[in-house]
Amino acid sequence: MNNKLTKAERAYLAMVKSLSCGVCGVEGRTEAHHIIQHRQYLCVPVCDDCHRGPNGIHGDKTYLKIKKITEWDILNETIDKLMTGNRRI
């Protein structure tokens, strides 16, 4: 990814990564999954397993199917957490 992030984008991504995983709820080790590549404000917090694992978002999406959620549902919850300051699931 060719990123030349602005200061605001870096700060936003840091806030997203500070949240618990939007799929499984694990805290303290999330990364930002971009729903649409290169759109810094369309990302959600996910742990490495829910992100890149075989059952994760970049795998067969089993975890999303089990939870009956989409990436857009996670984005909605992410925005809500950031707006309300509620950083826990």
N, C-alpha and C positions, 0 to 999 in steps of 0.2 A: 504494500500500500504506500503510495507516494504521499506522505503526510507533511504538510507545512501548516501545522496547527497554529491557530491564534492563541493568545494567552487565555481568552475566554473559553475556547474549545478545550484546552488542556485542563482548565479548572473544572469545567463541566464533566469531562471524562473522569477526573479524580473523584468528584462527588458520586458519580454513578458507581465507580469501583469501590466506594466506601460502603455501599449498601449490601445487604445479604443477597444471596443467589435468588433470582426471581423465579426459579423453578423448584429447587429443593429446600431453600431457606438457609443453607449453610452460611456462616458468617466468617469474615476475616480473610477470605482468599478468592475474591471474585475478579473477573475481567470484564471488559466491555464488549458485548456482541453487537455488531452493527447490523441492524435489520436491513438497511440499504447501505451498501459500501460507500465510503467517503461522505456520508451524512452524519456528522459527529453528534448531532442532537437526536438521532434516531437509533440510540443504542440502549441496551439493557444489561444489568449486572447478572452474570452467570458464573458459577464455579467452573473449573477446568473440565470436570467430568460432564456436566450438563452442557458445556459449550462444545468441546471437541471429542468427547467420548463417543463410543459406538452407538449409544442410545441417546445422545445429546442432539443439540440443534443442528450441528454439522454432520451428524450421523443419520440414523433412521427416525429420529424424533420420537422415540418410544416414550421418553419422559414427558414430553408435551401431550402425547396422546393419553397417557395414564392420568395426568392431571386435568385433561380436557381444557387445555389452554393453548393460546397461540402466542407468537412473538409480540403481537399487537396488544394482547391482554397484559403481558409482562411490561410492555412500554407504558401502558396506562397506569399500572400500579407503580412503576418507577417514577413517573411524573408526579403522581399523588404523593409518594413518599418525599420527593424533593420539595414539593410545594408546601407540605404540611409539617415537614421536619420529622416525620415519623419514619425512622430509619430501620425499624425492625419489622419482620413479618409477623 
